[in-house]
Amino acid sequence: GDAAGNECDVAYNATFMALSWEAIASQNTDLLRKSMNVVPKKPTNTTWINYARCHDDIGLGFEDYLIHELGKNPLQHRLYMLKYYCDGQENFGKGFRFMQEPNGNARLSGSMASLCGLEKAIELNDEYQINLAIKKINLQHAIILSLGGIPMIYSGDEIATLNYYDYLNEEDKKHDNRWLHRPMMNWEIAQNLESYPFQKTVFDSLKKMIEVRKNTLAFEDRNDLEWIDSGNSHLLVYKKTDKTGKNIWIIANLSPYETVFAGWFIGINKNARNILTDETFKKALFNTVLYLIIQVPIMILLALAISSMLNNKKLKFRGFF
């Protein structure tokens, strides 16, 4: 194309990843939206890799001046996050501090499921916390699937893999707690999901969201992501628009409680429907799958039959075709 010079067309959306964990801990989206609104708009020929977890730790790399503008102390805000995910403060998270500094600041290690509280909830057989942890996992997946760009599901997150503590028994790994979230795939769970209901719930929910993503044109990256101030700090609201001008509004509740959004949304979107639950959308999705299963194979077989006939040298008027 016409682009030239030093460039990177694809990049990890690390800032958003860290901010999504901050928003879950604080149950508040103000810092996330504020931070995203100061990020320069990316070139149209580039895209983000959107993710919630990866092989590395989570760095709390927020802009201090933005935290100050929200009336908070940057260090104390980070220390609150670490207590939330590592010390069980208002949360069932089982994360661990990584590279802790003298002032208490640190980076964060742990698998998605354990950070979301599933590990501890299962240990205590707490049904409410188990359901809440699964909702947090589904929420993270829903967000990275709907931002546009390339969603990346880290290996094992699709089956809610918990922290891996056996790394402590390995001499070359025991001094680096990032191995908590670097286990080998647990094929016992992956191949026997019916015996693991919590992991199956996460897996089935993710499959459904991936199908919605694949069948919703607005979720492609058209550099059209618009962050919305809903008037409710618990909610992360953003809008995507497809090529025909149809809007998709993503409304994510970052608090563990039911909440409301402002009346402006209802007022201008009287015909809005939930694409995760709407029967019309489900029917359209079914028809798409049916088309892929039945019509596409028939068309391929028909094309192969015609091409085979045309290759027959005895066919009259062959040159005409």
Buried (B, 14 or more C-beta within 10 A) or exposed (E): EEEEEEEEEEEBBBBBBBBBBBBBBBBBBBBBBBBBEEEEEBEEEBBBBBBBBBEBBBBBEBBEEBBEEEEBEBBEBBBBBBBBBBEBEEBBBBBBBBBEEEEEBBBBBBBBBBBBBBBBBBEEEBEEBBBBBBBBBBBBBBBBBBBBBBBBBBBBBBBBBBBBEEBEEEEEBEEBBBBBBBBEEBEEBBEEBEEBEBBBBBBEBBEBBBBBBEBBBBBBBBEBBEBBBBEBBBBBBBBBBBEEEEBBBBBBBBBBEEBEBBEEBEEEEEEBEEBEEEEEBBEEBEEEEEEEEEEEEEEEEEEEEEEEEEEEEEEEEEEEE
